């Protein structure tokens, strides 16, 4: 039965002052009172905002809600000028549905299995050790973002895909504007073209001389050059920025919660659970979206065909109906069921790779620097509030 709900003119974006790890307070209020409300999107579309854990999860698992790009409306401010979205380019399967999405995902699923990712642990340990050694050699302080958090996932995704690591800075520089909704359109277009041109040439080179990596293996399938370029674009973009920000922001969170940091140090076996709790607590991806393909009644509301629903993962991850005392970081908590890797058929393919990297990186960092601390007051840490992927632009740390 449909009931009256609030109607928001814009997505709440402002985080509480002095609380860098908390989502906008208005999202929590909405979730607790009205987990599904009306929302006017920046392009004028009249849709919905879902903040409750159960509703967000139900929508992600429901095939009546589409991920197709041409049906999408973004709730983020930078989307105001985009009245119509084009269909996803070949290979960009996270913006596709049904058989089209399944065809691409099936080709990739076997390359990101739990077993295969765990076999990478030794290599991740080697890479992490190299950067920890470099930090130690340079003195007693560093920017953890550039010295540790960014290079580890950059090195690993480049190795997995067969992209020369020396080009990782080119990718990082061009991926950044794509995650910034307020970046000028011409800057985003230039970044897309630069990345696309590079990857297309790389695919052609692998066609001519196959290599022992994911992209090299995919050149032996029936995928076209355009499809392979789209897949490479997607995997690189996803693998470079998200894990890096989890490593840096997660370290920041632990340093600001010394009791939780001590709990992880006292029992290194707790690190896997701590990672799940950090994924829940931080939820670095701001908001996803789905569009109803038909009329759907959900959460006591009727979402009509064609209406978009913005999905607030950060609000859902703090839902007290799922996680007791949700605003408290608790590394002893069972955080299973958090939505930071999504849910349903579009759940993140690279989640096991991310977990392996975080486990190795956090374990190594905390063991190497037992007296690790912030080198500046917490209020001086530059936060990535202007990006689709939340985190820090720098994290100055020091040790004895």
Number of C-alpha atoms within 10 A of each C-alpha: 8 11 8 10 14 12 15 16 13 15 21 14 16 12 16 13 9 9 11 21 20 19 26 18 14 15 25 22 13 19 22 14 12 19 24 26 22 22 23 18 25 21 18 13 17 18 23 26 29 30 29 31 26 15 17 28 20 16 23 23 16 14 15 16 24 24 24 21 23 15 19 24 28 24 27 23 15 16 17 17 11 12 13 13 14 11 14 15 15 19 25 21 23 20 21 22 17 12 9 13 19 17 12 20 17 10 12 16 12 12 17 16 16 15 11 13 19 17 12 15 16 11 13 24 18 12 20 25 19 13 18 18 11 13 17 14 9 9 11 14 17 20 18 21 21 16 15 24 27 23 19 26 27 23 20 21 22 22 15 16 19 19 21 11 16 10 11 19 13 14 21 16 11 20 21 18 21 20 17 18 18 17 15 12 14 9 13 20 12 13 20 16 13 14 19 17 12 14 21 19 13 21 22 15 13 20 17 10 10 16 16 12 16 18 22 21 16 21 20 11 10 9 16 14 19 16 18 26 26 20 24 25 21 15 16 21 20 16 20 24 21 18 23 25 22 26 27 23 26 23 24 23 20 19 18 14 14 12 14 18 18 12 16 22 16 10 9 15 12 14 20 19 19 27 20 19 24 24 21 26 27 23 28 25 17 18 21 20 24 27 26 23 17 14 14 16 12 14 19 12 17 13 23 15 14 19 21 29 29 28 26 25 28 28 32 30 28 28 23 16 13 17 20 11 12 19 16 14 20 20 23 14 15 13 22 12 16 25 22 23 20 19 17 14 17 19 15 15 20 20 19 18 23 20 19 19 27 24 21 20 24 23 19 15 17 16 13 15 15 11 10 18 19 20 17 12 8 16 11 11 17 12 16 17 16 14 20 20 20 23 30 19 17 19 26 19 19 18 16 10
